[in-house]
Amino acid sequence: MHGDIRSTLHQSVLEKLDIRKSGLPLADGIGIWRKRAEDHLLAEMRSLRMDDDTTGDLSREILDEIFAYGPITPLFSDPSVSEIMVNGFETIYVEREGKVTPYGRQFLSEESLRAVIDRIISRVNRRLDESSPFVDARLPDGSRVNATIPPVSLSGPCLTIRKFRREPFSTEELVRIGTLTAEAVRYLRDAVLHRRNLIISGGTGSGKTTLLNALSRFIPEEERIITIEDAAEIRLGKPHVVRLEARPPNIEGSGAVTIRDLVRNSLRMRPDRIIVGECRGGEALDMLQAMNTGHDGSITTGHANTARDMLRRLETMVLYSGVEIPARAIREQIASAIDIIVHTSRIGGGGRAVTSITELSGMNDSQILLQEIYRWEGGGHGNPGGGRLVPTGVPSRFLPDEGRPWE
């Protein structure tokens, strides 16, 4: 019954707010539109003799459907929610502390969900239609958004929103929640201060960007940092930062600005350090060349299951550049450019942890040599929960005091 009334009132408001009938120009602002809708809703509800408690909740739900993000609107102000997953208008899941549970509410209709998606992407000049049925975007608060619609989505419009904390995690907090140990933090702090080139690898949602943000706090204040991303989510909290963001093609298929374009351009911007949000294509070649030509201390992230897999992925990404390079030459570039791979994983109970810190130690005849400085011990195969990050006893090749274990 509640759903029928909600649907009827929702439709009534939409008809009332029709520009052709109201004559209210959009330039007058969303506040005026919302106030007019609220007044109309209250009048309609009074005519239906609805009680005050029901009126307040139902009015807020309908207004959120029209002017905000529908039933997921309250989740944006809930600090415990890290991810919102909408699988069609009837199914919503949320992630809290690494655990995914049903939300228990739904959108009014597929059209209502699609209207919310259009509202989100219109603010960031993205395009979503049958010819371009998926899009990445971000909200003003920095949340990352992916929207996918039919025909590629058989579940109807789908929306995935990854929220980020207002204040990025500090390394002290990461130690407290078990993502890192104090010894590993000191190692990584020295790696950043000594301008070692780092790749943070791991699976989706394993905490790569969180760790990158935390480590960036060790970069000296006076250094000029260029950040390059598909959708801006790196928050460094440093005074001398230039943020660059890729741009998709326009409706005519032109005007795209790729990550690779931005990496090349950044070299002319006098960077002390270049931070690429994620290497996933031909930009890997430009990033490696930058690291090999005086831009030490650069950091990037990449998707991989292990440190060794990250190296294989880098080789593949270099080939995406279209430049014909022998496999051995690619490996020599990687071995020369990358100093340390920090690998992150999801662990039991929904947490995230650094599960390996590995240094590149050169090449033999055909393979890049690795030496693990820290490894995860005590977790089961494929499930690192219950383990801990411990030093291997192998001395570092890059950092001071390499002859003694970390204290």
C-alpha positions in Angstrom: 0.0 0.0 0.0 2.8 2.3 1.0 4.5 1.7 -2.4 1.3 2.5 -4.3 0.9 5.8 -2.4 4.5 6.6 -2.9 4.3 6.0 -6.6 1.1 8.0 -7.0 2.5 11.0 -5.1 5.8 10.8 -6.9 4.0 11.0 -10.3 1.8 13.9 -9.0 4.9 15.9 -8.1 6.5 15.3 -11.4 3.4 16.5 -13.2 3.2 19.6 -10.9 6.9 20.5 -11.6 6.6 20.1 -15.4 8.4 23.3 -16.7 5.7 23.8 -19.3 3.1 24.1 -16.6 5.1 25.8 -13.8 6.9 28.3 -15.9 9.7 28.3 -13.3 13.1 28.5 -15.0 15.9 26.2 -13.9 18.2 29.2 -13.2 16.1 30.0 -10.1 17.9 27.1 -8.4 17.1 23.7 -7.0 16.0 25.1 -3.7 12.9 26.8 -5.2 12.0 23.6 -7.1 12.3 21.5 -3.9 10.2 23.9 -1.9 7.5 23.9 -4.5 7.5 20.1 -4.6 7.4 19.9 -0.8 4.4 22.3 -0.5 2.5 20.3 -3.2 3.3 17.0 -1.4 2.0 18.3 2.0 -1.2 19.4 0.4 -1.7 16.1 -1.3 -1.0 14.2 1.9 -3.4 16.3 3.9 -6.1 15.5 1.3 -5.4 11.8 1.9 -5.6 12.3 5.7 -2.2 10.8 6.3 -0.7 11.0 9.8 2.3 13.3 10.5 4.9 10.6 11.1 4.1 8.9 7.8 4.0 12.3 6.0 7.5 13.3 7.1 9.2 10.1 6.1 7.3 9.6 2.8 7.8 13.3 1.8 11.6 13.0 2.4 11.8 9.7 0.3 9.9 11.3 -2.6 11.9 14.5 -2.6 15.1 12.5 -2.5 14.0 10.5 -5.5 13.5 13.7 -7.5 16.2 16.0 -6.2 18.9 13.9 -4.6 20.0 10.2 -4.9 16.7 8.4 -4.0 16.8 5.8 -1.2 20.6 5.8 -1.1 20.7 9.5 -0.1 21.2 8.8 3.6 24.1 6.5 2.9 26.2 9.4 1.7 26.3 10.9 5.2 26.8 7.5 7.0 30.5 7.3 7.7 30.3 3.5 8.3 29.4 2.9 4.6 32.3 2.5 2.2 30.5 1.2 -0.9 27.0 1.4 -2.3 26.0 -1.2 -4.9 22.7 -0.8 -6.8 21.9 -4.0 -8.9 18.8 -2.7 -10.7 16.1 -0.5 -9.0 14.9 -3.3 -6.6 18.2 -4.4 -5.1 20.7 -2.3 -3.1 23.7 -3.6 -1.1 26.1 -1.7 1.1 29.6 -2.4 2.4 30.4 -1.6 6.0 33.8 -2.5 7.5 34.4 -4.8 4.6 31.2 -6.7 4.9 28.4 -6.5 2.2 24.8 -6.7 3.4 21.4 -5.9 1.8 20.2 -2.4 2.4 16.5 -3.2 2.6 15.2 -0.3 0.5 14.7 0.1 -3.2 14.2 2.8 -5.9 10.6 3.5 -6.9 11.2 2.3 -10.5 13.8 1.7 -13.2 13.0 5.2 -14.5 13.7 6.7 -11.1 17.1 5.0 -10.8 18.0 6.1 -14.3 17.0 9.7 -13.4 19.4 9.6 -10.4 22.2 8.2 -12.6 21.6 10.9 -15.2 21.6 13.5 -12.4 25.0 12.3 -11.2 26.8 12.1 -14.6 25.3 15.4 -15.9 27.3 17.2 -13.2 30.6 15.9 -14.5 29.9 16.2 -18.2 29.9 12.5 -18.9 27.8 10.7 -21.5 25.6 7.6 -20.9 23.3 6.1 -23.6 22.9 3.0 -25.6 26.0 3.8 -27.7 28.0 4.4 -24.6 26.3 2.3 -21.9 28.8 2.6 -19.1 30.6 5.5 -17.5 33.0 6.3 -14.7 32.5 9.6 -12.8 33.0 11.2 -9.4 30.7 13.1 -7.0 31.7 16.5 -5.5 32.8 14.8 -2.3 35.3 12.6 -4.2 33.2 9.4 -4.3 34.0 7.2 -7.3 30.9 6.3 -9.4 30.4 3.6 -12.1 27.1 3.4 -13.9 26.1 0.7 -16.4 22.8 0.5 -18.3 21.2 -1.8 -20.8 21.8 -3.3 -23.3 25.1 -4.4 -21.7 23.5 -4.7 -18.2 20.8 -7.4 -18.2 19.8 -6.4 -14.6 18.7 -2.9 -15.6 20.6 0.2 -14.6 23.4 -0.5 -12.2 25.2 1.9 -10.0 28.4 1.4 -7.9 29.6 4.1 -5.6 32.8 3.9 -3.7 33.0 6.4 -0.9 36.2 7.8 0.6 36.7 9.2 4.0 36.7 13.0 4.4 40.1 12.7 6.0 42.5 10.1 4.5 43.9 7.4 6.7 47.2 8.2 8.4 49.9 5.6 8.7 49.3 5.6 12.4 45.7 4.6 11.8 46.7 1.9 9.3 49.0 0.4 12.0 46.2 0.5 14.5 43.8 -1.4 12.3 46.4 -3.9 11.2 47.0 -2.8 7.6 50.7 -2.2 8.3 53.2 -2.7 11.1 55.2 0.1 12.6 58.4 -1.5 11.2 57.0 -1.6 7.7 55.8 2.1 8.0 59.4 3.1 8.8 60.7 1.2 5.8 58.2 2.8 3.5 58.7 6.2 5.0 62.4 5.9 4.2 61.6 4.7 0.8 59.5 7.8 0.0 62.1 10.2 1.6 64.9 8.6 -0.4 62.9 9.0 -3.6 62.5 5.3 -4.4 60.0 4.5 -7.2 57.0 2.6 -5.9 54.2 0.5 -7.3 51.3 -0.4 -5.0 49.7 -3.5 -6.4 46.6 -5.5 -5.4 43.1 -6.5 -6.3 40.0 -4.3 -6.6 39.1 -2.7 -3.2 42.3 -4.0 -1.5 43.3 -0.5 -0.2 45.8 0.6 -2.9 44.6 4.3 -3.0 44.2 4.4 0.8 47.8 3.4 1.1 49.0 5.8 -1.6 47.3 8.7 0.2 48.9 7.7 3.5 52.4 7.3 2.1 52.2 10.6 0.3 52.3 12.4 3.6 56.0 11.6 3.8 56.8 13.6 0.7 58.5 16.9 1.7 56.3 20.0 1.6 58.4 21.9 -0.8 58.3 19.3 -3.6 56.0 19.9 -6.7 53.7 16.9 -7.2 51.7 16.1 -10.3 48.8 13.7 -9.9 47.3 12.0 -12.9 44.0 10.0 -12.7 41.0 8.7 -14.6 38.7 10.0 -11.9 40.3 12.2 -9.3 40.4 10.5 -5.9 44.0 11.0 -4.6 44.0 13.5 -1.7 47.6 14.4 -0.7 47.1 17.3 1.7 50.3 18.9 0.3 50.6 22.6 -0.7 52.3 22.2 -4.1 50.1 19.8 -6.0 48.8 19.9 -9.6 45.9 17.6 -10.2 45.3 16.3 -13.7 42.2 14.2 -14.8 41.6 12.3 -18.0 38.7 13.2 -20.2 36.6 10.9 -22.3 35.6 11.6 -25.9 32.7 13.9 -26.6 29.5 12.9 -28.4 31.3 13.2 -31.7 34.0 10.8 -30.5 36.7 13.4 -30.3 38.4 15.5 -27.6 39.5 12.6 -25.5 42.5 13.2 -23.2 44.1 10.0 -22.0 46.2 9.1 -19.0 49.1 8.7 -21.5 48.6 12.2 -22.8 48.7 13.5 -19.3 51.8 11.6 -18.3 53.6 13.1 -21.3 52.3 16.5 -20.6 53.4 16.3 -16.9 57.0 15.9 -17.9 56.9 19.6 -19.2 55.4 20.8 -15.9 58.6 20.6 -13.8 57.4 17.8 -11.5 59.5 16.7 -8.5 57.3 13.6 -8.3 54.6 12.1 -10.6 51.8 10.1 -9.1 49.6 8.1 -11.5 46.4 6.9 -9.9 46.5 3.7 -11.8 48.5 2.3 -14.7 46.4 0.2 -16.9 47.5 0.7 -20.5 50.1 2.3 -22.8 50.9 5.0 -20.2 53.0 2.4 -18.4 55.8 2.9 -21.0 55.8 6.7 -20.4 55.7 6.2 -16.7 58.7 3.9 -16.8 60.6 6.3 -19.0 59.9 9.2 -16.6 61.1 7.1 -13.7 64.3 6.3 -15.7 65.0 9.9 -16.7 65.3 11.8 -13.4 61.7 11.7 -11.9 62.6 9.6 -8.9 60.2 9.2 -6.1 57.2 8.6 -8.4 54.4 6.3 -7.3 51.6 4.5 -9.1 49.2 1.7 -8.5 48.1 -1.4 -10.5 45.9 -4.4 -10.4 47.6 -7.7 -9.8 47.5 -10.8 -7.6 51.2 -10.8 -6.6 54.3 -8.7 -7.0 55.5 -11.0 -9.8 52.1 -10.7 -11.5 52.5 -6.9 -11.4 55.7 -7.2 -13.4 54.0 -9.4 -16.0 51.1 -6.9 -16.2 53.6 -4.0 -16.7 55.1 -5.9 -19.6 51.7 -6.3 -21.2 50.8 -2.7 -20.6 54.0 -1.5 -22.3 53.0 -3.5 -25.4 49.6 -1.6 -25.4 51.6 1.5 -26.2 52.0 0.3 -29.8 55.8 0.7 -29.6 57.6 -2.4 -30.7 60.1 -3.2 -28.0 61.8 -6.6 -27.4 60.7 -8.4 -24.2 64.1 -8.2 -22.7 64.3 -4.5 -23.3 60.9 -4.0 -21.5 62.2 -6.0 -18.5 65.3 -4.0 -18.4 63.3 -0.8 -18.4 61.1 -2.1 -15.5 64.1 -3.4 -13.5 65.8 0.0 -13.9 62.7 2.1 -13.1 60.9 0.3 -10.3 62.5 0.0 -6.9 59.8 -1.4 -4.7 56.4 -3.2 -5.1 54.0 -3.0 -2.2 51.3 -5.5 -2.4 47.9 -5.2 -0.7 45.2 -7.8 -0.2 41.7 -8.2 1.3 42.0 -10.3 4.5 39.5 -12.2 6.6 36.8 -10.2 8.3 36.6 -7.6 5.5 39.9 -5.9 6.4 42.8 -4.8 4.1 46.5 -5.3 4.7 49.9 -5.0 3.1 50.9 -8.6 2.5 54.2 -8.2 0.8 56.9 -5.5 0.3 59.4 -6.6 -2.4 62.4 -4.9 -3.9 63.6 -5.4 -7.5 67.2 -6.5 -7.4 68.2 -6.5 -11.0 68.0 -9.1 -13.8 69.5 -12.4 -14.7 69.6 -13.6 -18.3 65.8 -13.4 -18.8 64.0 -12.6 -15.6 63.7 -9.7 -13.2 65.0 -10.7 -9.8 63.0 -10.0 -6.7 63.8 -10.0 -3.0 61.0 -9.9 -0.5 61.7 -7.6 2.5 58.4 -8.2 4.3 55.9 -11.0 3.8 52.6 -12.1 5.3 52.8 -15.1 7.5 50.2 -17.2 9.3 47.2 -16.8 6.9 45.9 -19.7 4.9 46.3 -20.2 1.2 44.1 -17.7 -0.7 42.9 -16.3 2.6 45.5 -14.2 4.4 43.2 -13.5 7.4 44.8 -14.2 10.8 48.3 -13.6 9.6 50.7 -10.7 10.1 53.4 -8.8 8.1 56.9 -9.8 9.2 60.4 -8.9 8.1 62.1 -11.7 6.1 65.6 -10.7 7.3 66.8 -9.9 3.8 68.7 -6.6 3.9 67.4 -3.7 1.8 69.4 -2.8 -1.3 68.1 0.8 -1.4 67.8 2.2 2.2 70.3 3.1 4.9 71.2 0.7 7.7 70.6 -2.1 5.4 72.8 -4.4 7.3 70.5 -4.6 10.4 67.0 -5.8 10.8 64.3 -3.1 11.2 63.5 -2.2 14.7 
